């Protein structure tokens, strides 16, 4: 889609500004990428609200490529595993559904990075974490500056900044299941123009064994280029920046899992019906930024454009059967013929029986998002009180175009083959949103108390068009203002209390009718921090009071054709819990120390009323029933051994069991129809995962490192949605070399 007049004028204005003279070297342009600098490990953090920084040093400790594993060290995060590599993360905060991370706000360098954050927030694109130098997580009132999703919180992924001198590095690694990583970057300043070039290639053959043979892995490429120009004018430091990025992915991924019996005997098997599965994606971003600063004022302006295309071919269903894929795999004895075709043990065409063909669906989609965003902060005194006022405004446009089609495949001698029939288009539609977002927050300091008073507004105009029926369209408008208040009271130089309350909100998609209510909640938190420079400890309790919890059906979480892209009201729900994190380092000798830390989250959820829902994860719910895919207990223990030239680290993560569905199947007595809720009563079992890493410095010759993910080779079921049991990643060993200059 071409840029509109608004975007063309904005880009032209910024291009003119970039050409301004009087260059100089500013102190820092960190604010271009970071939302908030939190790396004060040697003193007490006094910001209100829950905020966590994962630094570059922490990211390098385990050399993770999977955001799921990175976030294990952040309290209050709930995750649903899917493919084992974290290719399409499912992340939630404080009990919101983790499904496709659609209820958290995802930013890269402070800008919305999801394919279509308003119109279709399911994050089928997620940046490659290998090239990130920090991850920032904000929950509760700390996230009032960021939206549109404000119930849970925000994650900001920080890319490498442009260096002030020659700087570069390489990182190569190889391991089991064909895993390979190649990562390199170089940056410098030439004639007052700074630049950074960075590239990543990640790939693996996959850890699953496909019936009939073939890869079950992925290949991802990511390229980043940054340029900046610094100057001083009229008492202000200026940084003008351009960021360009490109990424693509091909992954042999499927939603098809296994029966419980097959999982018990061969957990890493993949059925023959998934032989032709393929996800093919491409993403581009362009962003212009201007950062202005003096002693009291900071202003960051950004203009951005993201384009994303994806086509995912996978098994949708079977012909000539009364069973869905979920019910077939849940009861393979009842659906013996269908199971035989899926597993490749039976041909589609059998004499004397109805032919059973595979329906392969390709969900072809195009997205764009673009906008202009200005964030500013100013320090001043008023009535003898210190104020820090933060304000921001963003105009954003996004769109999704769906071009879904299905093709017929036949199973023959264990091979799934295209029959050559014409494509049958199933979904042709467009959803689009134009949105203004504004926020204002004043941090007022009165002796030991810092009080934050703020409000956020989301003003959205949405449009839906069924491209198969010109008369099937809908426009709707939403205006919502969300107040919040937070504070931090400093008890001493080493300890303090934090508190806050704010309104949370999640928009409904443009296609939903007025009977689908907005998701709203009032969210509370209270806790405390301690930091004496040696020991850091934080304990926070939270309570999210939903007036209406909203959920949506996608192929990844419920997989029922009649419900795809439909949203459901859940009514009043309470989610509450406690988050704790502790870290310390114990010196064993002059040159040897033991750093260790502990992160724990307790989460409890309760429907506040009886509910009969057709949604595949709810069903007939009784008051007090818990939400699916939300463990009550999560804990991560990190311990290491660090010397001058080497280090050894171990992370142990525990996740308690969680339900696959909130309620049970039910019958509508008026029409005698049974609403079947797949997996009612089923549990995702608890699991313990141990990761190990080690590194050795080779002085000026770089560093070698080794790591083992899932040291104990746990192979529990991580999910049965949408179609059958699926495993996490088995034990993976890798060895790498890193050199930086």
ChimeraX attribute file (.defattr): number of C-alpha atoms within 10 A of each C-alpha:
attribute: neighborCount
match mode: 1-to-1
recipient: residues
	/A:1	8
	/A:2	6
	/A:3	11
	/A:4	8
	/A:5	9
	/A:6	10
	/A:7	17
	/A:8	11
	/A:9	12
	/A:10	15
	/A:11	18
	/A:12	11
	/A:13	11
	/A:14	18
	/A:15	14
	/A:16	9
	/A:17	12
	/A:18	19
	/A:19	9
	/A:20	13
	/A:21	12
	/A:22	8
	/A:23	17
	/A:24	16
	/A:25	16
	/A:26	16
	/A:27	9
	/A:28	14
	/A:29	21
	/A:30	16
	/A:31	17
	/A:32	22
	/A:33	21
	/A:34	20
	/A:35	23
	/A:36	15
	/A:37	10
	/A:38	16
	/A:39	12
	/A:40	12
	/A:41	13
	/A:42	12
	/A:43	16
	/A:44	19
	/A:45	20
	/A:46	20
	/A:47	19
	/A:48	23
	/A:49	26
	/A:50	25
	/A:51	22
	/A:52	17
	/A:53	19
	/A:54	19
	/A:55	16
	/A:56	14
	/A:57	11
	/A:58	15
	/A:59	18
	/A:60	14
	/A:61	19
	/A:62	24
	/A:63	18
	/A:64	16
	/A:65	19
	/A:66	17
	/A:67	21
	/A:68	22
	/A:69	18
	/A:70	17
	/A:71	17
	/A:72	22
	/A:73	23
	/A:74	25
	/A:75	28
	/A:76	27
	/A:77	24
	/A:78	28
	/A:79	25
	/A:80	22
	/A:81	22
	/A:82	23
	/A:83	22
	/A:84	18
	/A:85	21
	/A:86	19
	/A:87	22
	/A:88	22
	/A:89	26
	/A:90	23
	/A:91	25
	/A:92	24
	/A:93	25
	/A:94	29
	/A:95	27
	/A:96	27
	/A:97	25
	/A:98	22
	/A:99	24
	/A:100	23
	/A:101	24
	/A:102	25
	/A:103	30
	/A:104	30
	/A:105	26
	/A:106	28
	/A:107	22
	/A:108	20
	/A:109	22
	/A:110	22
	/A:111	24
	/A:112	23
	/A:113	25
	/A:114	28
	/A:115	26
	/A:116	28
	/A:117	27
	/A:118	30
	/A:119	26
	/A:120	23
	/A:121	23
	/A:122	21
	/A:123	23
	/A:124	19
	/A:125	23
	/A:126	20
	/A:127	20
	/A:128	20
	/A:129	19
	/A:130	23
	/A:131	21
	/A:132	19
	/A:133	18
	/A:134	21
	/A:135	24
	/A:136	21
	/A:137	23
	/A:138	25
	/A:139	24
	/A:140	31
	/A:141	32
	/A:142	23
	/A:143	24
	/A:144	30
	/A:145	26
	/A:146	25
	/A:147	27
	/A:148	28
	/A:149	24
	/A:150	28
	/A:151	32
	/A:152	27
	/A:153	29
	/A:154	28
	/A:155	24
	/A:156	24
	/A:157	26
	/A:158	24
	/A:159	19
	/A:160	20
	/A:161	22
	/A:162	24
	/A:163	16
	/A:164	18
	/A:165	11
	/A:166	15
	/A:167	15
	/A:168	17
	/A:169	15
	/A:170	18
	/A:171	19
	/A:172	18
	/A:173	19
	/A:174	19
	/A:175	17
	/A:176	16
	/A:177	20
	/A:178	14
	/A:179	20
	/A:180	19
	/A:181	19
	/A:182	17
	/A:183	20
	/A:184	19
	/A:185	20
	/A:186	19
	/A:187	23
	/A:188	18
	/A:189	19
	/A:190	12
	/A:191	7
	/A:192	15
	/A:193	17
	/A:194	21
	/A:195	23
	/A:196	22
	/A:197	19
	/A:198	20
	/A:199	20
	/A:200	21
	/A:201	20
	/A:202	21
	/A:203	20
	/A:204	21
	/A:205	18
	/A:206	24
	/A:207	23
	/A:208	20
	/A:209	16
	/A:210	18
	/A:211	18
	/A:212	15
	/A:213	11
	/A:214	14
	/A:215	18
	/A:216	23
	/A:217	20
	/A:218	21
	/A:219	17
	/A:220	19
	/A:221	18
	/A:222	22
	/A:223	19
	/A:224	20
	/A:225	19
	/A:226	21
	/A:227	20
	/A:228	22
	/A:229	25
	/A:230	25
	/A:231	18
	/A:232	17
	/A:233	13
	/A:234	5
	/A:235	9
	/A:236	15
	/A:237	22
	/A:238	23
	/A:239	23
	/A:240	26
	/A:241	24
	/A:242	20
	/A:243	17
	/A:244	17
	/A:245	18
	/A:246	18
	/A:247	21
	/A:248	19
	/A:249	20
	/A:250	19
	/A:251	22
	/A:252	22
	/A:253	23
	/A:254	24
	/A:255	22
	/A:256	24
	/A:257	26
	/A:258	24
	/A:259	20
	/A:260	19
	/A:261	13
	/A:262	15
	/A:263	20
	/A:264	14
	/A:265	9
	/A:266	13
	/A:267	23
	/A:268	21
	/A:269	18
	/A:270	24
	/A:271	21
	/A:272	20
	/A:273	28
	/A:274	27
	/A:275	24
	/A:276	19
	/A:277	20
	/A:278	19
	/A:279	19
	/A:280	18
	/A:281	21
	/A:282	19
	/A:283	21
	/A:284	18
	/A:285	19
	/A:286	17
	/A:287	20
	/A:288	23
	/A:289	22
	/A:290	23
	/A:291	23
	/A:292	20
	/A:293	21
	/A:294	12
	/A:295	10
	/A:296	10
	/A:297	16
	/A:298	18
	/A:299	20
	/A:300	22
	/A:301	20
	/A:302	23
	/A:303	23
	/A:304	23
	/A:305	23
	/A:306	22
	/A:307	22
	/A:308	23
	/A:309	19
	/A:310	22
	/A:311	20
	/A:312	22
	/A:313	24
	/A:314	24
	/A:315	26
	/A:316	22
	/A:317	20
	/A:318	21
	/A:319	15
	/A:320	12
	/A:321	16
	/A:322	11
	/A:323	16
	/A:324	19
	/A:325	24
	/A:326	24
	/A:327	18
	/A:328	22
	/A:329	27
	/A:330	21
	/A:331	15
	/A:332	16
	/A:333	11
	/A:334	13
	/A:335	17
	/A:336	14
	/A:337	22
	/A:338	30
	/A:339	20
	/A:340	17
	/A:341	27
	/A:342	29
	/A:343	20
	/A:344	22
	/A:345	19
	/A:346	19
	/A:347	22
	/A:348	26
	/A:349	15
	/A:350	11
	/A:351	6
	/A:352	6
	/A:353	9
	/A:354	13
	/A:355	17
	/A:356	23
	/A:357	23
	/A:358	27
	/A:359	19
	/A:360	23
	/A:361	23
	/A:362	24
	/A:363	19
	/A:364	20
	/A:365	19
	/A:366	20
	/A:367	24
	/A:368	23
	/A:369	26
	/A:370	25
	/A:371	23
	/A:372	23
	/A:373	21
	/A:374	18
	/A:375	21
	/A:376	18
	/A:377	18
	/A:378	17
	/A:379	16
	/A:380	13
	/A:381	11
	/A:382	8
	/A:383	6
	/A:384	9
	/A:385	11
	/A:386	16
	/A:387	20
	/A:388	17
	/A:389	19
	/A:390	20
	/A:391	19
	/A:392	20
	/A:393	19
	/A:394	19
	/A:395	16
	/A:396	22
	/A:397	23
	/A:398	25
	/A:399	26
	/A:400	23
	/A:401	19
	/A:402	21
	/A:403	18
	/A:404	20
	/A:405	18
	/A:406	22
	/A:407	20
	/A:408	21
	/A:409	23
	/A:410	21
	/A:411	25
	/A:412	15
	/A:413	12
	/A:414	22
	/A:415	22
	/A:416	24
	/A:417	15
	/A:418	15
	/A:419	13
	/A:420	9
	/A:421	10
	/A:422	10
	/A:423	13
	/A:424	12
	/A:425	15
	/A:426	15
	/A:427	17
	/A:428	17
	/A:429	20
	/A:430	22
	/A:431	25
	/A:432	26
	/A:433	25
	/A:434	20
	/A:435	22
	/A:436	18
	/A:437	21
	/A:438	22
	/A:439	22
	/A:440	20
	/A:441	23
	/A:442	20
	/A:443	22
	/A:444	21
	/A:445	19
	/A:446	13
	/A:447	10
	/A:448	13
	/A:449	18
	/A:450	21
	/A:451	23
	/A:452	24
	/A:453	18
	/A:454	22
	/A:455	19
	/A:456	26
	/A:457	20
	/A:458	20
	/A:459	16
	/A:460	21
	/A:461	16
	/A:462	23
	/A:463	19
	/A:464	22
	/A:465	20
	/A:466	17
	/A:467	16
	/A:468	12
	/A:469	10
	/A:470	8
	/A:471	9
	/A:472	11
	/A:473	16
	/A:474	15
	/A:475	15
	/A:476	16
	/A:477	13
	/A:478	13
	/A:479	11
	/A:480	13
	/A:481	15
	/A:482	18
	/A:483	19
	/A:484	23
	/A:485	23
	/A:486	25
	/A:487	24
	/A:488	25
	/A:489	21
	/A:490	20
	/A:491	14
	/A:492	10
	/A:493	12
	/A:494	16
	/A:495	20
	/A:496	21
	/A:497	20
	/A:498	25
	/A:499	23
	/A:500	24
	/A:501	22
	/A:502	27
	/A:503	24
	/A:504	29
	/A:505	25
	/A:506	23
	/A:507	23
	/A:508	24
	/A:509	24
	/A:510	24
	/A:511	23
	/A:512	16
	/A:513	14
	/A:514	9
	/A:515	9
	/A:516	17
	/A:517	19
	/A:518	19
	/A:519	21
	/A:520	23
	/A:521	24
	/A:522	19
	/A:523	24
	/A:524	21
	/A:525	23
	/A:526	21
	/A:527	20
	/A:528	19
	/A:529	23
	/A:530	21
	/A:531	22
	/A:532	14
	/A:533	13
	/A:534	12
	/A:535	16
	/A:536	21
	/A:537	18
	/A:538	21
	/A:539	21
	/A:540	22
	/A:541	19
	/A:542	23
	/A:543	22
	/A:544	27
	/A:545	21
	/A:546	24
	/A:547	17
	/A:548	19
	/A:549	22
	/A:550	22
	/A:551	21
	/A:552	21
	/A:553	21
	/A:554	19
	/A:555	16
	/A:556	16
	/A:557	19
	/A:558	21
	/A:559	21
	/A:560	21
	/A:561	13
	/A:562	8
	/A:563	17
	/A:564	15
	/A:565	15
	/A:566	16
	/A:567	21
	/A:568	20
	/A:569	18
	/A:570	25
	/A:571	18
	/A:572	19
	/A:573	22
	/A:574	23
	/A:575	20
	/A:576	19
	/A:577	20
	/A:578	21
	/A:579	23
	/A:580	21
	/A:581	21
	/A:582	18
	/A:583	18
	/A:584	16
	/A:585	17
	/A:586	13
	/A:587	12
	/A:588	11
	/A:589	9
	/A:590	7
	/A:591	10
	/A:592	15
	/A:593	17
	/A:594	18
	/A:595	16
	/A:596	18
	/A:597	19
	/A:598	21
	/A:599	23
	/A:600	22
	/A:601	25
	/A:602	18
	/A:603	22
	/A:604	18
	/A:605	23
	/A:606	17
	/A:607	22
	/A:608	20
	/A:609	14
	/A:610	16
	/A:611	17
	/A:612	18
	/A:613	20
	/A:614	17
	/A:615	23
	/A:616	26
	/A:617	26
	/A:618	26
	/A:619	22
	/A:620	23
	/A:621	23
	/A:622	17
	/A:623	13
	/A:624	15
	/A:625	19
	/A:626	25
	/A:627	26
	/A:628	19
	/A:629	25
	/A:630	28
	/A:631	25
	/A:632	18
	/A:633	19
	/A:634	25
	/A:635	22
	/A:636	22
	/A:637	20
	/A:638	19
	/A:639	19
	/A:640	19
	/A:641	19
	/A:642	20
	/A:643	14
	/A:644	10
	/A:645	12
	/A:646	16
	/A:647	19
	/A:648	20
	/A:649	20
	/A:650	22
	/A:651	23
	/A:652	18
	/A:653	22
	/A:654	17
	/A:655	21
	/A:656	15
	/A:657	18
	/A:658	22
	/A:659	21
	/A:660	23
	/A:661	25
	/A:662	26
	/A:663	26
	/A:664	21
	/A:665	20
	/A:666	17
	/A:667	13
	/A:668	10
	/A:669	8
	/A:670	6
	/A:671	7
	/A:672	8
	/A:673	10
	/A:674	12
	/A:675	18
	/A:676	17
	/A:677	23
	/A:678	25
	/A:679	23
	/A:680	19
	/A:681	13
	/A:682	13
	/A:683	18
	/A:684	22
	/A:685	15
	/A:686	16
	/A:687	16
	/A:688	18
	/A:689	18
	/A:690	20
	/A:691	20
	/A:692	21
	/A:693	22
	/A:694	20
	/A:695	23
	/A:696	17
	/A:697	16
	/A:698	13
	/A:699	8
	/A:700	9
	/A:701	12
	/A:702	16
	/A:703	18
	/A:704	19
	/A:705	22
	/A:706	20
	/A:707	24
	/A:708	21
	/A:709	22
	/A:710	22
	/A:711	17
	/A:712	13
	/A:713	16
	/A:714	16
	/A:715	20
	/A:716	20
	/A:717	22
	/A:718	24
	/A:719	25
	/A:720	28
	/A:721	22
	/A:722	22
	/A:723	28
	/A:724	22
	/A:725	26
	/A:726	29
	/A:727	23
	/A:728	22
	/A:729	23
	/A:730	20
	/A:731	19
	/A:732	17
	/A:733	18
	/A:734	19
	/A:735	18
	/A:736	19
	/A:737	17
	/A:738	19
	/A:739	17
	/A:740	15
	/A:741	11
